[in-house]
């Protein structure tokens, strides 16, 4: 019997379309002899749909037409089964799934939001747990955690939007101490959305104004001017981690932009369209340090499934900094695993198999008690129940 995999994608996020690309890529590469694929598309207005036509990228060119043909559904648990039921009065069963595979990007989705729902209904799912997803999405919290365990990060500062609007002069003084040029980022977004480089206070105001459109928490980092950007993907859990080939990413801009990442000119290529060199042009010592740091970041931040860890290397000092993890990376970083001897179908199979194994191991732990202490005689502190009895 084939395993029924519910691939969840889309959602209310500025990275909605990137999620669609990543999910369609994955669905097209899954082993159809081993898995029944059930697409679960979440629109930008939070409505869930299913239907096999959702496996084709062309249908997303017109989202309104899509709604006419796909079935509107809810994901629920019933009698220990995980069902997609038709939205409406009668809750008719549309499909059943055995495991969820969230391929979502960005705030409101990748940040633990979808993970929390899946964990609440108790369905096995691929990827990091709630904590890892939440930390991995917040650039401030992840830096604080990494700094605490000695993982090298670039000098930075952060502030809330209200702190900036209420005391802009102090923020600018703090940035002056950090030293220009700086890179300004929304704290909880990915795909280079809302990011900009500032070389002076005037440009800082402009870049902060742009970042504040997307987030209430802003990160300002010191720019590494003699820069090499490299990435390494990790598969695993807290017990075991496996690393991919290391890529060197190329950009004509001051940082890898949204267009660099996704506008590669080929249909549904996603992050696979980025200009890159594999393996990265780094020495053996740097390669070993990046592999060790990738595993350390993965364990420290409670990550799971497949992630991509992004690094910054100062060519002059040869110092390596961790930039950030991507807890559900664009295109699931398949382009880093193929050179490492793991083709995309095998990568997907590994992720699903590991998620099922982890789910079974977690099921052995105690999460609740059979005893209901509220039914025990002599329970104190029940004054408020008298009103209910009356």
C-alpha positions in Angstrom: 0.0 0.0 0.0 1.4 3.4 -0.9 1.9 6.1 1.7 -0.5 9.0 1.3 1.6 12.2 1.5 -0.2 15.5 2.0 2.0 18.2 0.5 1.1 21.6 2.1 2.1 24.8 0.5 1.2 28.4 -0.2 -0.3 30.5 2.6 -0.4 34.1 3.8 3.2 35.1 3.2 5.2 37.2 0.8 7.0 34.0 -0.2 3.8 32.4 -1.3 4.8 31.9 -5.0 8.2 30.5 -3.9 6.4 27.9 -1.8 4.3 27.0 -4.8 7.4 26.5 -7.0 9.2 24.4 -4.3 6.1 22.2 -3.7 5.4 21.6 -7.4 9.1 20.6 -7.9 8.9 18.2 -5.0 5.6 16.6 -6.1 6.9 16.1 -9.6 10.0 14.2 -8.2 8.3 12.0 -5.6 8.3 8.3 -6.3 4.7 7.7 -7.5 5.1 3.9 -7.1 5.7 4.5 -3.3 3.6 7.5 -2.6 0.1 8.8 -3.3 0.5 12.6 -3.5 -2.3 14.7 -2.1 -1.6 18.5 -2.9 -2.9 20.8 -0.2 -2.7 24.4 -1.4 -3.4 27.3 1.0 -4.4 30.5 -0.7 -3.3 34.0 0.3 -6.6 34.4 2.1 -6.1 31.2 4.1 -8.5 28.9 2.3 -7.4 25.3 1.8 -7.8 23.4 -1.5 -6.9 20.0 -2.9 -7.0 18.4 -6.3 -4.5 16.7 -8.6 -4.5 19.7 -11.0 -2.5 21.5 -8.2 0.5 19.4 -9.1 0.9 21.5 -12.3 2.7 24.9 -12.1 0.8 26.5 -15.0 -2.5 26.5 -13.1 -1.1 29.0 -10.6 -0.8 31.7 -13.2 -4.4 32.6 -12.6 -5.3 31.9 -8.9 -9.0 32.8 -9.4 -9.5 30.2 -12.1 -7.8 27.7 -9.9 -10.5 28.0 -7.3 -13.2 26.9 -9.8 -11.7 23.5 -10.2 -10.0 22.6 -6.9 -12.0 21.3 -3.9 -12.2 23.6 -0.8 -11.2 21.5 2.2 -10.3 21.3 5.9 -7.7 19.1 7.4 -9.1 17.2 10.5 -8.5 14.2 12.6 -11.4 11.7 12.9 -11.2 8.3 14.5 -7.4 8.4 14.4 -7.6 9.1 10.6 -6.3 12.3 9.0 -8.9 13.6 6.6 -9.4 16.3 4.1 -13.1 17.0 4.4 -15.2 19.2 2.1 -15.7 22.7 3.6 -19.4 23.2 4.4 -22.2 21.7 6.3 -21.8 18.0 5.7 -18.0 17.6 6.0 -17.8 15.0 3.2 -14.5 13.1 3.1 -12.4 14.1 0.1 -9.1 12.4 0.8 -7.1 10.7 3.5 -3.4 11.3 4.3 -0.9 9.4 6.4 1.7 12.1 6.7 2.0 15.8 6.1 4.9 17.4 4.2 4.9 21.2 4.7 6.8 22.9 1.9 6.1 26.4 3.0 8.3 29.5 3.2 8.2 32.7 5.2 6.4 34.2 8.1 2.9 32.9 9.1 3.8 29.5 7.6 7.5 28.4 8.0 7.7 30.0 11.5 6.0 27.1 13.3 2.5 28.3 12.5 1.6 25.3 10.3 3.7 23.0 12.5 1.6 23.9 15.5 -1.6 22.9 13.8 -0.2 19.6 12.5 1.2 18.8 16.0 -2.2 19.7 17.6 -4.1 17.2 15.5 -1.3 14.7 16.0 -0.4 13.9 12.4 3.2 12.9 11.5 4.9 15.6 9.5 8.2 16.3 7.7 10.6 18.9 9.1 11.5 20.8 12.2 9.3 20.9 15.3 7.6 24.1 16.4 10.5 25.4 18.4 13.1 24.9 15.7 10.8 26.4 13.1 10.1 29.5 15.2 13.7 30.1 16.2 14.9 29.5 12.6 12.5 32.2 11.3 13.4 34.9 13.7 16.8 36.4 12.9 17.1 38.1 16.3 16.4 35.1 18.4 18.5 32.7 16.3 21.5 35.1 16.6 21.0 35.4 20.4 20.9 31.6 20.7 23.9 31.0 18.3 25.9 33.7 20.1 25.2 32.1 23.4 26.9 28.8 22.4 29.8 30.4 20.6 28.7 30.1 17.0 30.4 32.9 15.0 28.0 35.6 13.7 28.6 39.0 12.2 28.3 42.1 14.5 24.7 43.3 14.6 22.0 45.2 16.4 18.2 45.1 16.3 15.2 47.2 17.3 11.5 47.3 17.1 9.7 49.6 14.6 8.3 51.7 17.5 11.8 52.2 19.0 13.0 53.5 15.7 10.1 55.9 15.1 10.2 57.0 18.7 14.0 57.5 19.0 15.5 57.4 15.5 18.5 59.5 16.6 19.6 56.9 19.2 19.2 54.0 16.7 21.3 55.9 14.1 24.0 56.5 16.8 24.1 52.8 17.5 24.4 52.0 13.8 27.3 54.5 13.5 29.1 52.6 16.3 28.5 49.4 14.4 30.0 51.0 11.3 28.8 51.4 7.7 28.1 49.8 5.4 25.4 47.8 7.0 22.7 45.5 5.7 19.1 46.0 6.9 16.7 43.1 7.2 13.2 42.4 8.4 13.7 39.9 11.3 11.3 37.2 10.3 11.3 37.1 6.5 13.3 35.2 4.0 14.0 35.1 0.2 15.8 38.5 0.6 12.4 40.3 0.8 12.7 43.8 2.4 16.5 43.7 2.6 18.8 46.5 1.6 22.4 47.8 2.1 23.0 51.3 3.6 26.3 53.1 3.3 25.3 56.2 5.3 22.5 57.5 7.6 20.4 58.8 4.7 20.4 55.3 3.1 19.8 53.8 6.5 16.5 55.7 6.9 15.4 54.6 3.4 16.3 50.9 4.0 14.7 50.8 7.5 11.5 52.4 6.0 11.4 49.5 3.5 12.0 46.8 6.1 9.4 48.2 8.4 6.8 47.5 5.7 7.2 43.8 6.3 8.1 43.4 10.0 8.0 45.1 13.4 11.5 43.8 14.3 14.5 45.0 12.3 18.0 43.6 12.2 21.1 45.7 11.1 24.3 43.8 10.4 27.8 44.9 9.6 28.6 44.1 5.9 31.4 41.7 5.2 33.1 43.6 2.3 35.5 40.8 1.2 32.7 38.4 0.9 32.3 34.8 -0.3 28.8 33.4 0.3 28.6 29.6 0.7 25.7 27.3 1.7 25.5 23.8 3.1 22.4 21.7 3.5 21.8 19.3 6.4 19.4 16.4 6.8 18.7 14.7 10.1 17.4 15.2 13.6 19.0 15.8 17.0 20.8 12.4 16.9 22.2 12.3 13.5 23.1 14.9 10.8 24.2 14.4 7.2 25.7 17.3 5.2 25.4 18.0 1.5 27.9 19.4 -1.0 28.9 23.0 -0.3 27.9 25.7 -2.9 29.4 29.1 -3.6 26.6 31.5 -4.6 27.2 34.2 -7.1 25.5 37.6 -7.4 26.3 40.8 -9.3 24.6 42.7 -6.4 25.7 43.6 -2.9 23.8 40.6 -1.6 21.8 37.7 -3.1 18.5 39.4 -4.1 15.0 37.9 -4.6 15.5 38.1 -8.3 19.0 36.4 -8.1 17.3 33.5 -6.3 14.1 33.0 -8.3 14.1 34.8 -11.6 16.3 32.4 -13.4 14.4 32.4 -16.6 13.3 28.7 -16.5 9.9 27.5 -15.6 9.5 26.5 -11.9 13.2 26.3 -11.2 13.1 28.2 -7.8 16.4 28.2 -6.0 17.8 25.8 -8.6 18.0 28.9 -10.9 20.5 30.7 -8.7 24.0 31.1 -10.1 26.3 28.9 -8.1 29.6 27.0 -8.1 29.6 23.4 -6.7 31.8 22.6 -5.0 32.6 26.0 -3.5 36.1 27.3 -4.1 37.2 27.0 -0.5 40.1 25.1 1.1 39.9 21.9 3.1 40.1 23.7 6.5 37.2 26.0 5.6 35.2 23.0 4.3 35.6 21.1 7.5 34.7 24.1 9.6 31.5 24.7 7.6 30.5 21.1 7.9 31.0 21.2 11.7 29.2 24.5 12.1 26.3 23.3 9.9 25.8 20.3 12.2 26.2 22.5 15.3 23.6 25.1 14.1 21.2 22.2 13.2 21.4 20.7 16.7 21.5 24.0 18.6 18.4 25.4 17.0 16.4 22.2 17.3 16.1 21.8 13.5 14.9 18.7 11.6 14.1 17.4 8.2 16.2 19.3 5.6 17.6 22.7 6.2 20.1 25.0 4.5 22.7 26.8 6.5 24.1 30.0 4.9 27.6 31.3 5.6 29.6 34.4 5.0 33.4 34.2 4.6 35.7 37.2 4.9 38.2 36.5 2.1 40.8 38.8 3.7 40.7 37.4 7.3 39.4 33.9 6.2 36.9 34.1 9.1 33.7 32.2 8.7 30.4 33.5 10.0 27.0 31.8 10.1 24.5 34.0 8.4 21.2 32.1 9.0 19.5 28.7 8.7 16.6 28.1 6.3 14.4 25.6 8.0 12.5 24.8 4.8 14.9 25.9 2.1 13.8 27.0 -1.4 13.6 23.9 -3.7 14.4 21.9 -0.5 18.1 22.4 -1.5 17.9 19.4 -3.8 20.6 20.9 -6.0 23.1 20.5 -3.1 22.2 16.8 -2.6 22.4 15.6 -6.2 26.2 16.3 -6.3 26.5 14.5 -3.0 25.1 11.4 -4.5 21.5 11.7 -3.3 19.1 12.4 -6.3 15.9 14.4 -5.5 13.5 11.4 -5.3 15.9 9.7 -2.8 16.1 13.0 -0.8 12.3 13.1 -0.6 12.2 9.5 0.4 14.8 10.0 3.1 12.8 12.9 4.6 9.5 11.1 4.6 11.0 7.9 6.0 12.8 9.8 8.8 9.7 11.8 9.7 7.7 8.5 10.2 10.5 7.0 12.3 10.8 10.2 14.4 7.0 10.2 14.9 7.1 6.6 16.1 9.9 7.4 18.6 8.1 10.4 19.9 4.9 8.3 20.4 6.8 6.3 23.0 7.2 9.3 25.3 4.6 10.4 27.9 2.6 13.5 26.9 -0.5 13.1 29.1 -1.8 11.1 31.9 -4.8 8.7 31.8 -5.9 9.8 35.3 -8.2 12.8 35.5 -7.2 14.7 38.7 -10.4 16.7 38.4 -12.4 13.6 39.2 -10.5 12.8 42.4 -12.3 13.1 45.7 -11.2 15.9 48.1 -9.9 18.2 45.3 -9.4 21.7 46.8 -9.9 25.0 45.1 -13.3 24.2 43.6 -15.3 27.1 45.0 -16.0 28.3 41.5 -17.7 25.1 40.6 -20.6 25.8 43.1 -22.1 28.3 40.7 -22.0 25.7 37.9 -23.8 23.2 40.1 -26.6 25.6 40.8 
